[in-house]
């Protein structure tokens, strides 16, 4: 083979390779096709209110979201409530999803686009499996099915050394079709992990009056006489670190959970740490924590008791002219508190998985809550 012939063949290989890579890396602004589907909506006839089931399946598992007596639930989590907002956002995006590019791709290229049908069991093809999206109505009749593949990433330069990458689209294919489409949204929320779809409303302990911790570790109890008062050890011994006390009380007002543990019951927790928080609203929260095996997360169970006062106590020096306004404020606050308690008591039937870092202030022993002794002043300063 002559040198000239070799160079011609090398150029052809480079040209063909570049054409193949172009399918994966071309910028949105460079997408072009004469296909009449460009710009059309993929689910043009989708009526969002008709959707009663959404199934998402990838190479590792699946999540099924379903309407149950007018309430969206996550089937794989024992019909725990699903996030209505997240489901609504996904359905609105699907209804507005537009085709921006079409490509006829051979079956050999589909794995490179993550468009392999998933088995949901972590099989050999799971690394290249797409996410199967299925929509159905309340009679379980299919409304639409789509396989979601690799996201299209747009890379933008910035003054910083790190380039900014933004998902701007996604490769998809319809069942039985040989045409790969690129759609106008990356659909990053279309995740097949059940935990991702759980409604994350959680209990919130506010206006804490006393906080007691026992079980795994040295027990302790702190309390204060009024809401703006100073925290002290309930047994009167030792100088309490005020910041540690505030952090422990605040932790109970900002907890969030990552998942629901169906297989774990409150009574089965081994060597739990018990936390009892009583509030100025006469509400008592009993929380049990136990470390989840093999990690830093904790199982958490909850019980809520007590009943808030139904009548307002007049404030010291209260003027008659202020009574109506203060009574209305009390009534409004009581209504909100009752609504919150109703939700929190409904949450108590489940066991949750909570990140250990969120519980750090509540996992301290009594010795860790004692204030460090003050250093004596240095002479001459």
LUMBA-941193 format. One line per field, with one value per residue: x, y, z of N, C-alpha, C in turn. Coordinates in pm, whole numbers, m for minus. Example, Ala and Ser with C-alpha at 12.3 -4.5 7.8 and 13.67 -1.06 7.14 Angstrom:
REM residues 2
n.x <- c(1319 1285)
n.y <- c(m569 m225)
n.z <- c(780 708)
ca.x <- c(1230 1367)
ca.y <- c(m450 m106)
ca.z <- c(780 714)
c.x <- c(1320 1290)
c.y <- c(m330 3)
c.z <- c(780 787)
//
This chain:
REM residues 381
n.x <- c(85 61 201 39 m215 m255 m276 m511 m700 m673 m771 m1038 m1122 m1097 m1288 m1528 m1528 m1550 m1803 m1960 m1907 m2013 m2284 m2306 m2195 m2259 m2351 m2646 m2722 m2632 m2786 m2969 m3209 m3407 m3632 m3981 m4081 m3943 m3955 m4211 m4448 m4378 m4557 m4819 m5092 m5129 m5310 m5276 m5428 m5540 m5357 m5284 m5104 m4755 m4471 m4137 m3844 m3519 m3182 m3131 m3350 m3695 m3957 m4286 m4548 m4862 m5211 m5409 m5710 m5744 m5502 m5159 m4919 m4625 m4557 m4353 m4281 m4468 m4706 m4658 m4699 m4660 m4464 m4657 m4597 m4353 m4434 m4627 m4465 m4306 m4500 m4600 m4373 m4342 m4573 m4511 m4291 m4060 m3949 m3622 m3431 m3373 m3255 m3157 m3054 m2842 m2885 m2650 m2542 m2708 m2646 m2441 m2578 m2714 m2956 m3060 m3294 m3411 m3360 m3402 m3280 m3015 m2854 m2625 m2645 m2704 m2542 m2561 m2825 m3134 m3385 m3698 m4003 m4335 m4672 m5003 m5365 m5650 m5770 m5568 m5485 m5251 m5101 m4876 m4541 m4193 m3844 m3583 m3269 m2921 m2824 m2806 m2541 m2452 m2167 m2019 m1800 m1624 m1504 m1365 m1140 m1285 m1512 m1851 m2114 m2422 m2727 m2918 m3088 m3216 m3154 m3393 m3616 m3890 m4087 m4028 m3952 m3710 m3591 m3400 m3465 m3394 m3483 m3627 m3583 m3392 m3504 m3429 m3545 m3671 m3638 m3567 m3553 m3727 m3718 m3667 m3909 m4070 m4298 m4172 m4259 m4222 m4200 m4188 m4037 m4108 m4069 m3950 m3960 m3846 m3586 m3493 m3254 m3175 m3047 m2839 m2544 m2431 m2697 m2897 m3068 m3219 m3361 m3584 m3735 m3898 m3986 m3794 m3598 m3300 m3120 m3075 m2918 m3141 m3109 m2959 m2683 m2353 m2220 m2399 m2332 m2437 m2461 m2452 m2686 m2881 m2830 m2907 m3184 m3265 m3205 m3415 m3610 m3555 m3523 m3489 m3577 m3434 m3530 m3785 m3808 m3933 m3907 m3835 m3938 m4054 m4041 m3846 m3598 m3259 m3091 m3175 m3146 m3325 m3530 m3698 m3902 m4056 m4295 m4380 m4635 m4765 m4719 m4582 m4302 m4179 m3894 m3709 m3387 m3164 m2862 m2817 m2718 m2393 m2328 m2350 m2601 m2924 m3194 m3516 m3787 m4113 m4331 m4619 m4773 m5015 m5199 m5268 m5323 m5658 m5758 m5669 m5429 m5452 m5220 m4967 m5050 m5217 m5416 m5764 m5838 m5669 m5745 m5923 m5768 m5547 m5679 m5765 m5520 m5431 m5626 m5581 m5318 m5360 m5518 m5338 m5150 m5298 m5346 m5087 m5020 m5196 m5089 m4833 m4891 m4990 m4758 m4630 m4656 m4460 m4115 m3814 m3530 m3260 m3006 m2699 m2550 m2735 m2830 m2633 m2610 m2786 m2681 m2485 m2306 m2364 m2136 m2029 m2187 m2124 m2006 m1690 m1432 m1370 m1089 m841 m786 m512 m242 m183 m323)
n.y <- c(m119 215 523 744 625 512 742 850 654 675 931 890 711 877 1067 918 830 1074 1149 960 1023 1272 1241 1211 1436 1681 2027 2189 2403 2327 2121 1976 1887 1752 1623 1596 1580 1737 1973 1908 1801 1536 1388 1469 1430 1386 1396 1534 1500 1252 1061 798 620 586 437 370 226 100 m25 m121 m123 m33 215 268 481 564 646 628 601 873 971 1013 757 563 261 71 136 57 192 449 803 987 1249 1501 1736 1683 1477 1612 1806 1643 1532 1759 1841 1624 1651 1875 1810 1829 1732 1756 1653 1383 1051 774 487 209 m113 m181 54 144 69 252 482 443 305 53 m201 m220 m466 m448 m587 m553 m678 m803 m614 m381 m158 m16 25 187 412 298 442 442 526 517 495 523 279 116 116 156 469 594 505 509 490 613 747 829 1143 1460 1673 2006 2191 2466 2744 2907 3168 3036 2756 2520 2367 2437 2213 2137 1962 1937 1805 1484 1149 942 664 510 218 m52 112 226 462 701 962 1298 1484 1786 1826 1722 1559 1502 1437 1197 939 609 533 451 600 857 967 998 1174 1435 1555 1610 1551 1826 1963 2218 2509 2398 2272 2094 1848 1523 1264 927 587 452 544 807 928 1231 1537 1837 2159 2445 2734 2919 3020 3188 3151 3048 2754 2472 2205 1955 1819 1990 1974 2064 2288 2387 2381 2637 2671 2407 2306 2461 2377 2108 2128 2271 2088 1909 2053 2065 1824 1580 1309 1032 796 538 269 m24 m282 m259 m229 m22 m147 m333 m222 m227 m169 110 470 681 963 1222 1488 1766 2021 2374 2386 2178 1933 1613 1448 1137 981 728 610 418 288 227 m78 m108 156 519 610 635 449 572 608 725 877 1059 1260 1414 1726 2041 2352 2477 2721 3064 3211 3522 3785 3935 4251 4300 4484 4566 4643 4500 4240 4107 4093 3939 3707 3614 3565 3357 3162 3118 3020 2788 2636 2583 2438 2213 2098 2032 1848 1642 1548 1470 1265 1078 1008 852 578 467 367 543 637 822 1061 1038 1270 1469 1419 1457 1658 1543 1305 1322 1258 1322 1442 1573 1792 1967 2283 2417 2496 2833 3016 3159 3514 3661 3811 4160 4202)
n.z <- c(0 m96 36 m12 m57 196 358 256 331 610 651 577 778 1003 935 934 1200 1331 1247 1379 1649 1652 1688 1958 2085 1978 1986 2112 1951 1706 1620 1360 1119 856 917 960 1215 1385 1639 1708 1961 2179 2336 2238 2270 2534 2830 3127 3359 3321 3384 3597 3688 3711 3597 3653 3546 3574 3524 3778 3947 4029 4035 4124 4086 4199 4183 4462 4595 4543 4627 4571 4576 4668 4545 4601 4855 5043 4987 5080 5104 4803 4648 4544 4414 4280 4107 3957 3833 3667 3493 3366 3227 3054 2898 2757 2613 2352 2025 1913 1751 1523 1471 1279 1411 1435 1601 1733 1826 2025 2299 2354 2379 2606 2577 2619 2690 3022 3286 3549 3752 3802 3610 3350 3151 3279 3306 3069 3048 2985 3119 3167 3098 3183 3133 3260 3270 3500 3467 3420 3160 2902 2842 2744 2648 2693 2637 2817 2757 2747 2886 2722 2729 2775 2745 2890 2877 3142 3362 3557 3615 3598 3385 3309 3313 3174 3177 2886 2722 2603 2495 2352 2288 2128 2203 1983 1778 1535 1538 1697 1916 2007 2279 2419 2688 2970 3158 3426 3665 3632 3784 3886 4149 4436 4678 4598 4529 4748 4958 5142 5376 5721 6078 6310 6573 6780 6993 7228 7555 7738 7711 7689 7687 7653 7694 7457 7560 7790 7984 7963 8054 7964 8034 8029 8176 8047 7710 7597 7775 7962 7889 8104 8289 8389 8630 8768 8793 8695 8443 8175 7827 7642 7363 7269 7377 7244 6982 6995 7047 6820 6622 6625 6507 6244 6111 5850 5633 5450 5345 5366 5586 5530 5632 5893 6224 6495 6747 6705 6701 6784 7086 7116 7114 7315 7285 7436 7389 7519 7474 7494 7407 7512 7391 7338 7214 7135 7046 6884 6817 6619 6503 6161 6018 5875 5799 5836 5875 6044 6187 6252 6472 6570 6808 6892 7130 7360 7394 7267 7451 7466 7522 7546 7757 7917 7850 8056 8173 7961 7734 7707 7450 7289 7303 7118 6885 6975 7053 6803 6678 6840 6784 6510 6517 6668 6496 6284 6429 6507 6256 6182 6382 6322 6080 6173 6356 6180 6052 6231 6210 6061 6001 5967 5760 5848 5795 5967 6021 6059 6306 6489 6707 6890 6962 7145 7451 7803 7913 7695 7671 7864 7952 7853 8084 8173 8061 8266 8284 8110 8270 8241 8012)
ca.x <- c(0 142 184 m76 m336 m268 m323 m652 m778 m668 m863 m1174 m1150 m1117 m1413 m1636 m1527 m1603 m1948 m2022 m1897 m2098 m2415 m2305 m2138 m2290 m2418 m2787 m2735 m2591 m2880 m3045 m3266 m3522 m3744 m4097 m4116 m3867 m4037 m4342 m4453 m4370 m4683 m4911 m5229 m5129 m5391 m5209 m5524 m5577 m5251 m5309 m4990 m4627 m4373 m4001 m3762 m3386 m3106 m3113 m3477 m3805 m4046 m4421 m4626 m5000 m5320 m5481 m5816 m5718 m5373 m5044 m4840 m4511 m4590 m4240 m4265 m4587 m4804 m4627 m4739 m4563 m4458 m4747 m4530 m4255 m4508 m4685 m4358 m4267 m4607 m4605 m4259 m4371 m4676 m4452 m4166 m4051 m3842 m3529 m3343 m3401 m3144 m3175 m2935 m2842 m2893 m2518 m2510 m2799 m2581 m2362 m2673 m2787 m3092 m3085 m3409 m3364 m3423 m3435 m3218 m2870 m2792 m2503 m2670 m2753 m2457 m2606 m2970 m3205 m3493 m3825 m4110 m4468 m4786 m5129 m5479 m5702 m5807 m5438 m5462 m5129 m5115 m4752 m4422 m4073 m3718 m3497 m3128 m2817 m2854 m2722 m2477 m2396 m2051 m1998 m1678 m1643 m1374 m1297 m1081 m1382 m1616 m1986 m2188 m2565 m2810 m3008 m3174 m3198 m3181 m3506 m3666 m4019 m4083 m4047 m3903 m3568 m3546 m3365 m3501 m3339 m3594 m3587 m3560 m3311 m3588 m3341 m3623 m3727 m3547 m3635 m3534 m3850 m3696 m3665 m4046 m4145 m4333 m4075 m4314 m4172 m4238 m4109 m4053 m4083 m4099 m3914 m3953 m3747 m3532 m3426 m3193 m3129 m3022 m2701 m2460 m2467 m2822 m2901 m3193 m3207 m3492 m3588 m3860 m3978 m3938 m3670 m3512 m3170 m3119 m2996 m2935 m3258 m3067 m2887 m2539 m2268 m2249 m2439 m2288 m2559 m2466 m2482 m2828 m2957 m2812 m2987 m3325 m3286 m3197 m3547 m3698 m3510 m3490 m3541 m3545 m3391 m3606 m3871 m3761 m4052 m3881 m3793 m4043 m4001 m4012 m3735 m3472 m3166 m3022 m3206 m3134 m3458 m3534 m3831 m3906 m4184 m4300 m4467 m4771 m4814 m4702 m4466 m4249 m4089 m3818 m3610 m3283 m3073 m2775 m2841 m2596 m2310 m2319 m2366 m2742 m2997 m3337 m3587 m3929 m4172 m4463 m4661 m4883 m5048 m5300 m5238 m5428 m5767 m5791 m5552 m5411 m5424 m5084 m4952 m5069 m5291 m5521 m5889 m5844 m5586 m5797 m5977 m5656 m5469 m5762 m5763 m5388 m5426 m5711 m5512 m5205 m5410 m5563 m5220 m5088 m5380 m5321 m4953 m5024 m5265 m4990 m4724 m4940 m5001 m4623 m4574 m4669 m4348 m3977 m3747 m3385 m3216 m2860 m2641 m2500 m2845 m2860 m2512 m2630 m2868 m2608 m2379 m2321 m2378 m2007 m2004 m2271 m2073 m1927 m1548 m1400 m1312 m946 m818 m729 m366 m201 m132 m407)
ca.y <- c(0 336 621 828 547 499 870 866 565 732 1045 838 658 991 1132 833 835 1204 1150 884 1099 1390 1206 1219 1557 1806 2129 2208 2500 2265 2017 2013 1773 1788 1542 1680 1571 1834 2078 1857 1750 1390 1340 1577 1399 1352 1474 1508 1453 1113 972 744 537 613 333 400 108 106 m150 m162 m136 41 291 277 587 533 712 534 677 1016 1007 953 676 489 120 m2 179 27 297 576 916 1037 1394 1547 1841 1621 1406 1714 1866 1548 1519 1884 1838 1525 1705 1982 1758 1848 1662 1852 1584 1241 977 630 429 63 m170 m188 183 175 67 374 587 394 276 m90 m228 m261 m582 m411 m677 m534 m777 m765 m498 m270 m39 57 24 313 417 277 524 397 600 444 563 457 142 54 116 231 599 622 433 569 451 730 709 921 1287 1544 1771 2125 2240 2610 2797 3003 3224 2940 2644 2412 2394 2415 2118 2147 1873 2019 1719 1342 1053 855 582 448 72 m100 208 223 601 764 1103 1384 1568 1919 1831 1608 1478 1455 1387 1065 849 485 504 484 701 990 1015 1006 1305 1454 1621 1540 1617 1945 1993 2361 2561 2289 2307 2005 1750 1416 1163 811 469 427 657 868 1003 1371 1608 1981 2222 2590 2774 2994 2996 3264 3132 2984 2610 2422 2063 1938 1773 2100 1951 2100 2408 2345 2459 2693 2646 2266 2290 2520 2291 1987 2164 2311 1970 1847 2139 2069 1690 1531 1168 993 682 467 131 m107 m406 m229 m181 51 m238 m421 m149 m279 m71 244 590 738 1108 1272 1635 1824 2159 2468 2364 2057 1820 1529 1367 1030 940 624 607 304 296 132 m156 m84 295 624 648 582 426 660 589 845 874 1195 1262 1543 1808 2182 2425 2524 2858 3150 3281 3665 3828 4030 4389 4304 4586 4513 4672 4402 4104 4046 4062 3829 3585 3567 3509 3228 3068 3084 2935 2658 2564 2534 2335 2092 2039 1974 1730 1536 1492 1405 1140 983 965 770 435 426 383 625 638 960 1076 1058 1406 1553 1382 1473 1725 1460 1182 1352 1218 1434 1509 1658 1910 2054 2395 2416 2598 2956 3036 3281 3622 3673 3939 4261 4216)
ca.z <- c(0 m105 144 m48 m31 341 413 217 418 744 652 575 913 1093 900 983 1346 1372 1225 1487 1773 1644 1740 2103 2146 1910 2067 2078 1842 1580 1580 1242 1049 772 960 991 1356 1462 1696 1751 2097 2179 2391 2201 2313 2676 2924 3254 3459 3294 3431 3731 3726 3645 3630 3610 3567 3514 3537 3918 4020 3972 4122 4069 4150 4162 4254 4548 4662 4525 4687 4504 4667 4612 4568 4659 4994 5118 4960 5148 5020 4706 4633 4439 4337 4189 4004 3869 3752 3563 3394 3287 3134 2950 2808 2676 2559 2208 1952 1854 1656 1501 1411 1258 1472 1440 1735 1797 1887 2134 2431 2374 2414 2725 2533 2630 2776 3156 3346 3686 3849 3805 3523 3277 3066 3360 3289 2950 3044 2998 3217 3101 3153 3140 3186 3245 3329 3619 3433 3390 3016 2870 2776 2671 2693 2636 2698 2832 2752 2796 2883 2638 2816 2711 2819 2872 2935 3251 3404 3644 3541 3583 3286 3357 3231 3201 3097 2804 2642 2633 2389 2386 2180 2156 2183 1847 1679 1502 1533 1824 1922 2112 2324 2464 2832 3015 3246 3533 3778 3600 3855 3923 4292 4508 4782 4539 4506 4873 5012 5248 5494 5839 6202 6341 6715 6804 7127 7319 7697 7798 7617 7762 7601 7730 7613 7416 7601 7918 7970 8006 8034 7977 8042 8047 8237 7950 7574 7572 7891 7948 7908 8216 8318 8475 8762 8833 8804 8582 8364 8041 7712 7584 7218 7249 7408 7134 6864 7013 7030 6681 6536 6619 6426 6104 6064 5722 5616 5316 5294 5459 5604 5547 5703 6030 6313 6609 6858 6672 6701 6884 7169 7066 7196 7327 7300 7470 7383 7559 7425 7565 7356 7578 7300 7372 7105 7177 6926 6906 6714 6619 6386 6053 5994 5756 5756 5936 5886 6160 6183 6344 6492 6630 6871 6925 7225 7418 7328 7297 7522 7382 7559 7559 7882 7893 7876 8166 8130 7835 7727 7649 7306 7217 7326 6996 6795 7032 7045 6665 6655 6909 6710 6385 6552 6712 6376 6216 6512 6496 6124 6184 6468 6248 5988 6247 6411 6068 6017 6338 6183 5977 6046 5867 5752 5863 5791 6099 6042 6104 6444 6571 6837 6978 6990 7240 7589 7895 7929 7579 7681 7970 7900 7886 8185 8119 8087 8344 8204 8109 8331 8149 7893)
c.x <- c(89 110 61 m208 m362 m324 m470 m741 m784 m765 m1008 m1214 m1178 m1251 m1532 m1644 m1584 m1752 m2020 m2020 m1988 m2237 m2422 m2273 m2177 m2370 m2562 m2804 m2701 m2686 m2962 m3093 m3382 m3645 m3860 m4135 m4043 m3959 m4173 m4333 m4460 m4499 m4792 m5051 m5238 m5215 m5339 m5305 m5568 m5476 m5280 m5197 m4868 m4529 m4239 m3913 m3628 m3313 m3092 m3243 m3586 m3883 m4180 m4499 m4770 m5098 m5399 m5582 m5788 m5587 m5260 m4958 m4724 m4531 m4477 m4210 m4396 m4696 m4784 m4658 m4624 m4570 m4545 m4679 m4432 m4325 m4569 m4583 m4316 m4374 m4618 m4491 m4284 m4473 m4618 m4324 m4164 m3932 m3752 m3433 m3390 m3280 m3185 m3046 m2948 m2841 m2760 m2482 m2598 m2734 m2500 m2450 m2754 m2933 m3118 m3203 m3361 m3433 m3457 m3369 m3067 m2794 m2674 m2522 m2709 m2670 m2503 m2758 m3026 m3305 m3626 m3933 m4243 m4575 m4913 m5241 m5534 m5757 m5685 m5414 m5344 m5163 m4992 m4636 m4301 m3951 m3625 m3351 m3036 m2863 m2757 m2671 m2421 m2284 m2027 m1870 m1712 m1507 m1295 m1239 m1180 m1489 m1753 m2062 m2335 m2641 m2914 m3104 m3149 m3229 m3294 m3543 m3798 m4010 m4112 m3997 m3754 m3509 m3521 m3399 m3420 m3449 m3539 m3562 m3484 m3389 m3506 m3419 m3680 m3636 m3626 m3611 m3661 m3833 m3703 m3805 m4128 m4178 m4248 m4126 m4273 m4215 m4140 m4135 m4012 m4122 m4072 m3898 m3849 m3708 m3451 m3377 m3142 m3103 m2875 m2615 m2508 m2591 m2810 m3039 m3168 m3348 m3475 m3727 m3953 m3911 m3809 m3571 m3383 m3183 m3029 m3014 m3050 m3220 m2984 m2737 m2463 m2315 m2276 m2383 m2412 m2571 m2500 m2630 m2915 m2948 m2898 m3135 m3355 m3284 m3334 m3645 m3663 m3472 m3555 m3502 m3510 m3478 m3695 m3825 m3880 m4028 m3848 m3911 m3981 m3960 m3893 m3600 m3384 m3091 m3049 m3172 m3270 m3449 m3678 m3824 m4046 m4183 m4391 m4611 m4832 m4813 m4575 m4429 m4153 m4025 m3718 m3515 m3198 m2992 m2809 m2713 m2525 m2303 m2338 m2511 m2806 m3141 m3402 m3734 m3982 m4305 m4495 m4781 m4909 m5151 m5275 m5352 m5531 m5809 m5662 m5548 m5379 m5280 m5081 m4962 m5145 m5404 m5647 m5897 m5765 m5643 m5845 m5866 m5577 m5547 m5761 m5628 m5376 m5506 m5645 m5395 m5248 m5455 m5444 m5153 m5166 m5358 m5186 m4951 m5093 m5169 m4885 m4768 m4957 m4864 m4568 m4584 m4551 m4216 m3898 m3595 m3341 m3063 m2806 m2595 m2609 m2874 m2745 m2537 m2708 m2798 m2496 m2411 m2329 m2248 m1978 m2091 m2225 m1983 m1782 m1518 m1334 m1167 m928 m754 m578 m328 m144 m213 m544)
c.y <- c(124 430 706 755 534 627 894 780 621 849 999 783 772 1058 1051 833 965 1212 1074 960 1220 1365 1227 1358 1687 1898 2145 2300 2440 2155 2061 1884 1822 1708 1632 1675 1674 1946 2030 1805 1599 1327 1445 1554 1366 1450 1439 1450 1309 1013 929 650 575 506 371 280 125 m25 m200 m182 m56 114 302 378 570 616 607 613 828 1063 937 880 611 343 46 40 164 130 420 690 961 1189 1437 1652 1781 1546 1505 1777 1773 1540 1643 1886 1739 1580 1810 1937 1767 1773 1766 1788 1440 1177 832 563 277 13 m174 m58 215 167 194 492 551 367 126 m110 m278 m388 m557 m495 m662 m633 m721 m642 m373 m143 45 62 164 307 407 357 478 480 519 523 482 317 59 37 206 361 631 545 490 517 571 685 816 1065 1357 1659 1886 2178 2386 2653 2897 3059 3128 2826 2531 2452 2358 2325 2120 2047 1954 1934 1574 1259 961 772 520 298 34 m6 189 364 654 912 1172 1480 1690 1932 1707 1515 1418 1398 1248 956 726 446 544 596 842 1052 1029 1151 1327 1539 1541 1616 1730 1985 2138 2397 2454 2341 2223 1898 1648 1310 1050 696 451 549 714 953 1147 1429 1756 2041 2373 2629 2850 2986 3069 3247 3058 2834 2572 2271 2049 1894 1877 2083 1991 2223 2368 2439 2507 2663 2501 2239 2343 2432 2165 2016 2199 2191 1905 1929 2135 1931 1661 1385 1139 882 628 322 41 m226 m384 m171 m116 m43 m330 m351 m197 m164 73 353 657 888 1149 1424 1681 1972 2245 2459 2236 1936 1745 1443 1263 971 832 619 481 309 188 55 m115 60 392 669 581 551 516 623 703 812 1016 1188 1401 1618 1953 2249 2482 2668 2937 3214 3428 3699 3927 4172 4404 4406 4524 4534 4570 4261 4037 4005 3942 3698 3527 3504 3370 3124 3024 2989 2796 2574 2505 2422 2205 2021 1969 1846 1613 1468 1413 1272 1034 930 862 620 380 437 447 604 783 964 1107 1199 1501 1533 1409 1544 1641 1332 1202 1294 1342 1513 1605 1784 2008 2161 2383 2524 2720 2969 3164 3389 3629 3808 4036 4279 4267)
c.z <- c(0 10 117 m19 118 403 378 307 561 757 654 712 1009 1067 953 1134 1398 1354 1334 1616 1772 1698 1891 2156 2079 2001 2021 1957 1707 1535 1460 1175 964 810 1004 1139 1441 1509 1743 1894 2094 2232 2366 2255 2462 2755 3064 3358 3438 3351 3576 3777 3645 3692 3570 3645 3499 3541 3678 3993 3953 4080 4052 4152 4105 4244 4332 4630 4659 4582 4612 4607 4591 4646 4640 4803 5071 5106 5048 5051 4929 4698 4515 4351 4237 4076 3905 3778 3638 3453 3307 3186 3021 2850 2714 2605 2406 2149 1888 1755 1642 1434 1394 1302 1473 1583 1807 1868 2007 2272 2459 2411 2538 2691 2524 2725 2913 3203 3492 3793 3858 3721 3445 3190 3145 3340 3171 2940 3055 3111 3142 3173 3095 3209 3161 3311 3446 3592 3396 3241 2985 2797 2693 2732 2621 2711 2697 2838 2809 2786 2789 2724 2734 2801 2786 2941 3045 3289 3492 3560 3515 3482 3343 3261 3272 3115 3019 2720 2677 2510 2436 2264 2222 2131 2038 1740 1654 1503 1673 1815 2029 2150 2397 2613 2875 3108 3360 3651 3754 3653 3901 4068 4368 4610 4726 4529 4634 4908 5137 5364 5617 5964 6235 6486 6739 6947 7233 7462 7769 7696 7695 7666 7689 7635 7585 7447 7733 7903 8016 7980 8057 7975 8054 8095 8145 7814 7544 7685 7860 7974 8026 8225 8417 8616 8836 8841 8679 8509 8220 7935 7637 7435 7187 7276 7295 7010 6874 6991 6884 6586 6520 6536 6279 6051 5929 5710 5470 5257 5404 5464 5633 5639 5850 6108 6435 6723 6831 6672 6815 6953 7122 7166 7196 7354 7329 7475 7419 7523 7513 7515 7412 7485 7340 7252 7164 7052 6965 6786 6730 6491 6284 6025 5865 5711 5871 5953 6007 6122 6287 6350 6578 6695 6916 7018 7278 7336 7364 7373 7426 7414 7582 7697 7854 7929 7992 8113 8000 7839 7662 7498 7224 7222 7197 6900 6845 7031 6905 6630 6718 6832 6581 6411 6595 6593 6301 6295 6505 6362 6121 6268 6399 6151 6064 6308 6301 6026 6114 6312 6103 6052 5933 5871 5749 5864 5929 6126 6090 6253 6540 6703 6937 7019 7090 7377 7678 7908 7814 7579 7789 7910 7943 7988 8121 8157 8167 8259 8219 8169 8228 8026 7931)
//
